[in-house]
Amino acid sequence: MEKGLKVGRNHTLSLILFFIFQFGCESKEEWINTLPKPWTLSENDFSEIVPKFHKKFPKFHDRLKAFSNWQIGTPYKIFCLGEEVQPDPDPIFRLDVSDCTVHILTGLASVQSKSWNEAKENLIQIHYKTNREGKNIPSYKRRWHFTTDRIQDNLSTQDITSSFLPDNQLKKQKIILNQKENGDEFLDLGWIKKTTVRYIPNDKITTDLLKKLPAIAGVAFVKESYFKMGLMIAHEGMIIDQKDIIHASQEFNQTVRMDFMDYYFKENAPRFDGVMIFSFHPLES
């Protein structure tokens, strides 16, 4: 009797542990779907919810992936961050609308924050270059306007393109960022940058390449027709689980998650001329 009772207890305990493990793992992902949509929140609402991401997802990259999934459905608006003063009076930090770069920046800022004000301060640290005093102060001319420049020199989004292919399989482009063919600046910044950029050509963009990526990685899409304007990157997003892309899409008018290869090779033709891959890092690293 005691032996049968012991076996029964052990079996019950095993079932309990199985269901805790099974549904506990699932509940982290399902929990995101129980939250109000980020674009509907007040600043106070955000400040109440964002600390919960730290509890549910203690690791930085897991939290960034979860937060990015939460942002799916955010309405699209191009060039929607500014300095809250002229020449660009748009908000420094916002979640009500997004574009491709804003999706990445607001995600990075938010997952390192436990309140709206802290997220705004982190956004400033990520979105603006330091001045001569070593401070990050919102200024149109000190903003990281060019994704190529940001990937090369901003510690939050670091270029890892060369990690995935031998150098002789990458395309290389010498370019003067922000300088058009006629010598004029593309943006009135009083700034140009001579650089050489490596990117992965279309014939090397395969599912095998995706399998080499970390669980979350940034992707920047190269458009060779932009080179004459002093630009390289036409779009950017996040590759999730070595398969999907989450990006704020002008085409779909919102932030979407979709199969990366299906997106990139629309009707078997590439949308772009290659990609750069970058990794995400917390501010303190």
C-alpha positions as CSV (number, residue, x, y, z in Angstrom):
1,M,0.0,0.0,0.0
2,E,2.7,2.4,1.0
3,K,4.8,1.5,-2.1
4,G,1.8,2.1,-4.4
5,L,1.1,5.4,-2.6
6,K,4.7,6.4,-3.1
7,V,4.6,5.5,-6.8
8,G,1.4,7.4,-7.2
9,R,2.8,10.5,-5.5
10,N,5.9,10.4,-7.7
11,H,3.8,10.1,-10.8
12,T,1.7,13.1,-9.7
13,L,4.7,15.1,-8.9
14,S,6.2,14.3,-12.3
15,L,3.0,15.5,-14.0
16,I,2.9,18.7,-12.0
17,L,6.6,19.4,-12.9
18,F,5.9,18.6,-16.6
19,F,3.0,21.0,-16.8
20,I,4.9,23.7,-14.9
21,F,7.8,23.4,-17.3
22,Q,5.6,23.1,-20.4
23,F,3.2,25.9,-19.8
24,G,5.7,28.0,-17.9
25,C,7.9,28.2,-21.0
26,E,4.9,28.9,-23.2
27,S,3.5,31.5,-20.9
28,K,6.4,33.9,-21.4
29,E,5.6,34.2,-25.1
30,E,1.9,34.1,-24.5
31,W,2.2,36.8,-21.9
32,I,3.2,39.3,-24.5
33,N,-0.2,38.8,-26.2
34,T,-2.0,39.7,-23.0
35,L,-0.4,43.2,-22.9
36,P,-2.1,46.3,-24.3
37,K,-0.5,47.3,-27.6
38,P,2.5,49.6,-27.1
39,W,1.2,52.3,-29.4
40,T,-1.9,52.7,-27.2
41,L,0.0,53.4,-23.9
42,S,0.4,56.5,-21.9
43,E,3.8,57.2,-20.4
44,N,2.6,56.0,-17.0
45,D,1.2,52.8,-18.6
46,F,4.6,52.1,-20.2
47,S,6.4,52.7,-16.9
48,E,4.2,50.1,-15.3
49,I,4.7,47.4,-18.0
50,V,8.3,47.7,-19.0
51,P,9.8,46.5,-15.7
52,K,7.8,43.3,-16.2
53,F,9.9,42.5,-19.3
54,H,13.0,42.4,-17.1
55,K,11.3,39.9,-14.8
56,K,10.0,37.7,-17.6
57,F,13.1,38.0,-19.8
58,P,16.2,38.6,-17.6
59,K,18.7,38.2,-20.5
60,F,19.2,41.2,-22.7
61,H,18.8,39.6,-26.1
62,D,15.8,37.5,-25.0
63,R,14.2,40.7,-23.7
64,L,15.0,42.6,-26.9
65,K,13.4,39.8,-29.0
66,A,10.3,39.8,-26.8
67,F,10.0,43.6,-26.9
68,S,10.4,43.6,-30.7
69,N,7.6,41.0,-31.0
70,W,5.4,43.2,-28.8
71,Q,5.9,46.1,-31.2
72,I,4.4,44.1,-34.1
73,G,1.4,46.1,-35.5
74,T,2.8,49.5,-34.6
75,P,1.6,52.1,-37.2
76,Y,4.2,53.2,-39.7
77,K,5.4,56.8,-40.0
78,I,8.7,57.7,-41.7
79,F,11.3,59.9,-39.9
80,C,9.2,60.1,-36.7
81,L,11.9,60.9,-34.1
82,G,13.4,64.3,-33.6
83,E,14.8,66.7,-31.0
84,E,11.5,68.3,-29.9
85,V,12.8,71.6,-31.3
86,Q,13.4,73.0,-34.8
87,P,14.6,71.8,-37.3
88,D,13.0,68.5,-36.2
89,P,10.4,69.0,-33.5
90,D,9.2,65.3,-33.4
91,P,9.5,63.5,-30.1
92,I,12.9,62.2,-28.9
93,F,11.2,58.9,-27.8
94,R,7.9,57.5,-28.8
95,L,6.0,54.2,-29.3
96,D,2.8,55.4,-31.1
97,V,4.4,55.2,-34.5
98,S,7.6,53.8,-36.0
99,D,9.9,53.5,-39.0
100,C,12.6,50.9,-39.6
101,T,15.4,52.6,-37.7
102,V,13.0,53.9,-34.9
103,H,11.9,50.3,-34.3
104,I,15.5,49.3,-33.6
105,L,16.4,52.3,-31.5
106,T,13.2,52.3,-29.3
107,G,13.6,48.6,-28.7
108,L,17.2,49.0,-27.6
109,A,16.4,51.9,-25.4
110,S,13.3,50.3,-23.8
111,V,14.7,47.0,-22.9
112,Q,17.4,48.7,-20.9
113,S,14.8,50.8,-19.0
114,K,12.3,50.5,-16.2
115,S,10.3,53.7,-17.0
116,W,9.4,56.1,-19.8
117,N,11.9,58.7,-18.7
118,E,14.7,56.2,-18.5
119,A,13.9,54.9,-21.9
120,K,14.0,58.4,-23.3
121,E,17.4,59.0,-21.7
122,N,18.7,55.7,-23.1
123,L,17.4,56.7,-26.5
124,I,19.5,59.8,-26.3
125,Q,22.6,57.8,-25.4
126,I,22.0,55.5,-28.4
127,H,20.7,58.0,-31.0
128,Y,23.3,60.8,-30.6
129,K,27.0,61.1,-30.9
130,T,29.0,62.4,-28.0
131,N,30.1,66.1,-28.1
132,R,33.6,67.4,-27.2
133,E,32.8,67.1,-23.6
134,G,31.8,63.5,-24.0
135,K,28.1,64.1,-23.5
136,N,25.2,62.9,-25.6
137,I,22.9,65.9,-26.1
138,P,20.0,65.8,-28.6
139,S,21.1,67.8,-31.6
140,Y,20.0,67.3,-35.3
141,K,23.7,67.6,-36.4
142,R,24.9,65.1,-33.9
143,R,22.3,62.4,-34.6
144,W,23.4,59.1,-36.1
145,H,21.6,59.9,-39.4
146,F,23.4,57.2,-41.5
147,T,22.8,53.5,-40.6
148,T,26.2,52.6,-42.2
149,D,28.0,55.1,-39.9
150,R,26.0,53.8,-36.8
151,I,26.8,50.2,-37.5
152,Q,30.5,50.9,-37.9
153,D,31.0,53.2,-34.9
154,N,28.0,53.0,-32.5
155,L,28.7,50.4,-29.8
156,S,25.0,49.5,-29.5
157,T,24.8,48.2,-33.0
158,Q,28.1,46.6,-34.1
159,D,29.0,45.4,-37.6
160,I,29.6,41.6,-37.7
161,T,29.2,41.1,-41.5
162,S,32.7,39.8,-42.0
163,S,32.1,37.0,-39.5
164,F,30.0,34.9,-41.8
165,L,31.9,34.8,-45.1
166,P,35.5,34.9,-46.3
167,D,36.6,38.4,-47.3
168,N,36.8,37.4,-51.0
169,Q,33.1,36.5,-51.0
170,L,32.0,39.9,-49.7
171,K,31.4,43.0,-51.8
172,K,33.4,46.1,-50.9
173,Q,32.4,49.6,-51.5
174,K,34.4,52.8,-50.9
175,I,32.1,55.7,-50.3
176,I,31.9,59.1,-48.8
177,L,28.8,59.1,-46.6
178,N,26.7,62.2,-47.0
179,Q,28.4,63.4,-50.1
180,K,26.6,63.4,-53.4
181,E,28.3,62.9,-56.8
182,N,28.4,66.6,-57.4
183,G,30.2,67.2,-54.0
184,D,27.2,68.6,-52.2
185,E,26.0,67.2,-48.9
186,F,23.0,65.0,-48.9
187,L,22.0,66.4,-45.5
188,D,23.1,69.8,-44.2
189,L,25.3,68.5,-41.4
190,G,28.8,69.9,-42.0
191,W,29.9,66.3,-41.9
192,I,31.1,63.6,-44.3
193,K,32.8,60.3,-43.8
194,K,35.2,58.4,-46.1
195,T,34.9,54.7,-45.4
196,T,35.0,51.2,-47.0
197,V,32.0,49.0,-46.4
198,R,31.7,45.2,-46.8
199,Y,28.4,43.6,-47.4
200,I,27.0,40.2,-48.4
201,P,25.9,40.0,-52.0
202,N,22.6,38.5,-53.1
203,D,24.0,35.2,-54.3
204,K,25.3,34.5,-50.7
205,I,22.0,35.3,-49.0
206,T,20.7,31.8,-48.2
207,T,19.0,29.8,-45.5
208,D,22.5,28.4,-44.7
209,L,23.7,31.9,-44.0
210,L,20.7,32.6,-41.7
211,K,21.6,29.5,-39.7
212,K,24.9,31.1,-38.8
213,L,23.3,34.1,-37.2
214,P,22.6,34.6,-33.5
215,A,19.0,34.3,-32.2
216,I,18.5,38.0,-32.8
217,A,20.6,40.1,-35.2
218,G,20.3,43.4,-37.0
219,V,20.1,43.5,-40.8
220,A,20.7,46.5,-43.0
221,F,19.7,46.4,-46.7
222,V,22.2,47.8,-49.2
223,K,20.9,49.7,-52.3
224,E,23.7,50.3,-54.8
225,S,21.7,53.0,-56.6
226,Y,22.0,55.1,-53.4
227,F,25.8,55.2,-53.6
228,K,25.7,58.3,-55.8
229,M,23.8,60.2,-53.1
230,G,26.4,59.3,-50.4
231,L,24.1,56.6,-48.9
232,M,24.2,52.9,-48.7
233,I,21.3,51.6,-46.6
234,A,17.7,51.7,-47.8
235,H,16.1,49.8,-44.9
236,E,16.9,47.8,-41.7
237,G,15.3,45.3,-39.3
238,M,15.8,42.5,-36.9
239,I,16.3,38.8,-38.0
240,I,14.7,36.6,-35.3
241,D,15.4,32.9,-34.7
242,Q,17.6,32.7,-37.9
243,K,14.4,32.7,-40.0
244,D,12.1,35.7,-39.6
245,I,12.4,39.5,-40.0
246,I,10.7,42.0,-37.7
247,H,10.7,45.4,-39.3
248,A,8.7,48.6,-39.5
249,S,7.5,48.5,-43.1
250,Q,6.4,51.3,-45.3
251,E,5.0,48.7,-47.7
252,F,2.7,47.2,-45.1
253,N,2.2,50.4,-43.2
254,Q,3.0,48.9,-39.8
255,T,5.6,46.7,-38.0
256,V,5.4,43.2,-39.2
257,R,7.0,39.8,-38.7
258,M,7.5,37.6,-41.8
259,D,9.8,35.0,-43.3
260,F,13.1,36.7,-44.2
261,M,13.8,34.9,-47.4
262,D,10.2,35.4,-48.6
263,Y,10.5,39.1,-47.9
264,Y,14.0,39.5,-49.5
265,F,13.4,37.6,-52.6
266,K,10.0,38.9,-53.7
267,E,8.7,36.7,-56.6
268,N,12.3,35.3,-56.8
269,A,13.8,38.7,-57.4
270,P,15.9,40.4,-54.7
271,R,14.5,43.7,-53.3
272,F,18.0,45.0,-52.6
273,D,21.7,44.5,-53.6
274,G,23.0,42.9,-50.4
275,V,23.0,43.1,-46.6
276,M,25.1,44.1,-43.7
277,I,24.6,42.2,-40.4
278,F,25.0,43.7,-37.0
279,S,24.8,42.7,-33.4
280,F,23.0,44.4,-30.4
281,H,24.8,45.4,-27.2
282,P,23.6,47.0,-24.0
283,L,24.9,50.5,-23.2
284,E,27.1,49.4,-20.3
285,S,29.1,46.9,-22.4
